[in-house]
Amino acid sequence: ATCDPCSKQVNGDVNGDCEFTSADILESSDMADRNQDFKDCSDDADCTVSDPLEDLACDWLRGQYNPTQDYEVLSNGEVRPKIDLSDSYFLQLAVAKFTRFLMNFTASQQPRDA
């Protein structure tokens, strides 16, 4: 039986095997390279490099490539996930259990008791 990473949703699984291992770190760094190629090409009308995020099966999988949850604005004004080697480093720390994934965090101010 094959795994559907979009339905199983394993944090950090970027290669789609439904496991979070060191192989995901390598895939993440490869994606950072492909994403940089796409960004370098975005100003060139003759460029044929496609957006590597569009090739992924679902939003969940796209989000796993950006565990730092940061964004950037391209020269054309498009806001997109900032996928770079800091994301690969985060995954490396998570595989080694030196950091954790933060999901659905909401902060609010509570009134003080008078």
DABELFEN-V672222 format. One record per pair of residues at least 24 apart in sequence whose ideal C-beta (glycine too) atoms are under 8 Angstrom apart, sorted by the first residue. I is the first residue (numbers start at 1). J is the second residue. If there is no record, write none. Layout:
# DABELFEN-V672222
i: (I;I)
j: (J;J)
This chain:
# DABELFEN-V672222
i: (5;5;5;5;6;6;6;6;9;11;11;11;11;11;12;12;12;12;12;12;13;14;14;14;14;16;16;20;20;21;22;22;24;24;25;25;25;25;28;28;28;28;29;29;31;31;32;32;32;32;32;35;35;36;39;42;42;42;43;43;53;53;53;67;67;67;69)
j: (57;58;60;61;57;58;60;61;60;64;67;94;101;103;64;67;91;94;95;101;64;61;64;65;91;57;61;94;95;95;92;95;91;95;88;91;92;95;65;87;88;91;85;88;65;83;83;84;85;87;88;83;84;84;74;74;75;76;75;76;80;81;83;91;94;101;102)
